[in-house]
């Protein structure tokens, strides 16, 4: 390894890094069945210093170590599901961030 070598970033992280999101949701179970709550709107996903941060407006709604996280691109390609220990709450968490769509 050379002086200026860098660790290669995971391709899924590279795809979601810097993407703008329309809204972010969290799914959880209730006695009436699964429910989905909106955590925030108009934000961005940032992958920096080994951490995945999801921000809505100017507030972090999810922070997790990228090495300990699991993330999957939705089959539609419209967003990503991220699960791991949320540093903001200290609890395991699973969120879905839906990307903003820009017509080309």
C-alpha positions in Angstrom: 0.0 0.0 0.0 1.3 3.4 -0.9 1.2 6.6 1.0 -1.9 7.9 -0.7 -3.9 4.7 -1.1 -7.5 4.7 -0.2 -9.8 1.9 0.8 -12.4 1.2 -2.0 -15.9 2.3 -1.2 -18.8 -0.2 -1.4 -20.6 0.3 -4.7 -24.0 0.6 -3.0 -22.6 3.3 -0.6 -21.2 5.1 -3.7 -24.6 5.1 -5.3 -26.5 6.5 -2.3 -23.8 9.0 -1.2 -24.9 12.5 -1.7 -28.4 11.6 -3.0 -31.2 13.9 -2.2 -34.2 12.2 -0.5 -37.9 13.1 -0.8 -38.8 11.6 2.6 -37.6 9.0 5.1 -39.8 6.4 6.9 -39.5 3.9 9.7 -41.6 0.8 9.8 -42.5 -0.7 13.2 -45.0 -3.3 14.5 -48.1 -2.3 16.4 -51.0 -4.4 17.8 -53.0 -3.5 14.7 -50.2 -4.6 12.3 -47.2 -2.9 10.8 -47.2 0.9 10.6 -44.9 3.3 8.8 -44.1 6.7 10.2 -42.5 9.6 8.3 -39.3 10.8 10.0 -38.6 13.7 7.8 -38.8 15.2 4.3 -36.4 17.0 1.9 -33.0 15.7 2.9 -29.8 14.0 1.9 -27.8 10.9 2.5 -24.1 11.4 3.3 -21.5 8.7 3.6 -18.4 10.2 5.4 -15.7 9.0 7.7 -17.1 5.4 7.9 -20.6 6.6 8.8 -23.9 6.8 7.1 -25.9 9.9 7.9 -29.5 10.6 6.8 -30.5 14.2 7.2 -33.9 15.8 6.7 -34.0 19.6 6.4 -31.1 20.4 8.9 -31.7 17.6 11.4 -30.1 14.1 11.5 -32.8 11.4 11.6 -30.4 8.4 11.3 -26.6 7.9 11.9 -24.9 4.5 11.8 -21.4 3.0 11.2 -21.2 1.9 7.6 -19.3 -1.3 8.4 -21.9 -2.5 10.9 -24.9 -1.4 8.7 -26.9 -3.4 6.2 -28.3 -1.5 3.2 -30.3 -2.5 0.2 -31.4 -0.7 -2.9 -35.2 -1.0 -3.4 -36.2 -3.1 -6.4 -37.7 -0.1 -8.0 -34.5 1.8 -7.7 -36.4 4.7 -6.0 -34.6 4.5 -2.6 -32.6 2.5 -0.1 -33.3 0.6 3.1 -30.7 1.0 5.8 -30.6 -1.0 9.1 -28.2 -0.8 12.0 -27.7 0.7 15.4 -28.9 4.3 15.2 -26.3 6.5 17.1 -29.0 9.1 17.8 -31.1 6.6 19.9 -28.6 3.8 20.7 -31.2 1.3 19.5 -31.3 -1.0 16.4 -33.3 0.8 13.7 -34.4 0.3 10.1 -35.3 3.2 7.8 -36.2 3.6 4.2 -35.1 6.7 2.3 -36.9 7.5 -1.0 -34.8 9.4 -3.5 -36.0 12.6 -5.2 -36.7 12.1 -8.9 -35.3 14.5 -11.5 -36.5 14.1 -15.1 -33.6 14.0 -17.5 
